[in-house]
Amino acid sequence: MTTSWCFGWATSPSSTDAYEFFNLFRSRHRRQLPRWSNATCDQALDASLVAATEAERWALYAALEKTLCVDELPVIPLYWEVKRRRPET
C-alpha cells in the first residue's frame, strides 16, 4: 500500500538558515510525515551545527540536498512559492 502526504514549509525572514529546512527530514522529527529515516543524514545535520567554517557547513548541506532530491527522494517538491519583495527604503 502506498501512502501520500501533502505538506508545506515556510520560514520567517529572520530565520532563513538551511538547517531549519533540512532538520524537518531528521529521523523521528515530529513533523516529518513520510517517516523517512537516514542515519547518515542525521549525522550530517549534527555535524553542520558544529562545522568550523561556512564552506564546510554548506558542503554538508549540498550532500543532504543530493540525498533528499536525487538519491532517495522521500518527498517530491511540486512547486516553490516565490514572492518578490521591494527593498526597504
N, C-alpha and C positions, 0 to 999 in steps of 0.2 A: 504494500500500500504506500502511495506517495502522499506526502503532506506538503501543502503550500502555505506560505506565510506572506503577508504584506505588512511592511512596517517602514517607518521613516525615521530620519535622524536629523537633528538641527542643533546648532550651537549658537551661543551669543557672540557678538563681535568681540567681546573682551576675552574670550577663551577659545581661540581657534587653533590650538595645537593639535597636530595629527594624532597624538596619543589618545585623545578623547574618542575619536572615531575607532581606532584600532582596538582599544580596550573593550569595545562592545562585542568583539569576537573572542574575548578571552574565554577559555573553558569554564563552564559553570557561571558565567555572568548572568545575573538575574534577568536582564533584558535581552538576552540572546535567544531569540525564539527558535532558530533552526537547531539548537543544541549541538552545534558543531564543536569539535574538540581537536586541538593540535598542540601537543606539549612543546614542540619546537617554537611555535608562535608565542606561546605563553612565556617561554624563556627569553625570546627576543623582546617582548614587551617589558619584562623585568629589566633586561639589560639597557633598554632605551632610557629608563628612568635614571640610570647611573652612568650613562655614556660620558666620556671625558670631553668630547667635542661635539659640536653641532653636526659636523660631517659624519661622525661615527653614528650619531643618533639617526640621521636621515638615511644612512646606508641600511640600518636595521629596518626603518620604515619601508624602504624600497623592497627589501626582501619580504616583508609582511604583505605588501601590496601585491607582489608577484604570486605569493601563495594564495591570497584571497581572490585575486582577479584572473589568474591564469591556471595555476596548478590544481587547486581544489575546488574553487568556486562554490562556497557554501551558500552564497546568495547571488542573485543576478540583479545588478543595478539596471533599472528600467529607464530612469531619467535623473538628471541633475537639475534642480531648480536654481536658476541664476537670476539674481536681482542686481541690476546696476544701480549704484547709489551715486548721487552727486557728491563731490568732495565738500567738506565743511568749509565755509568761507568766513 
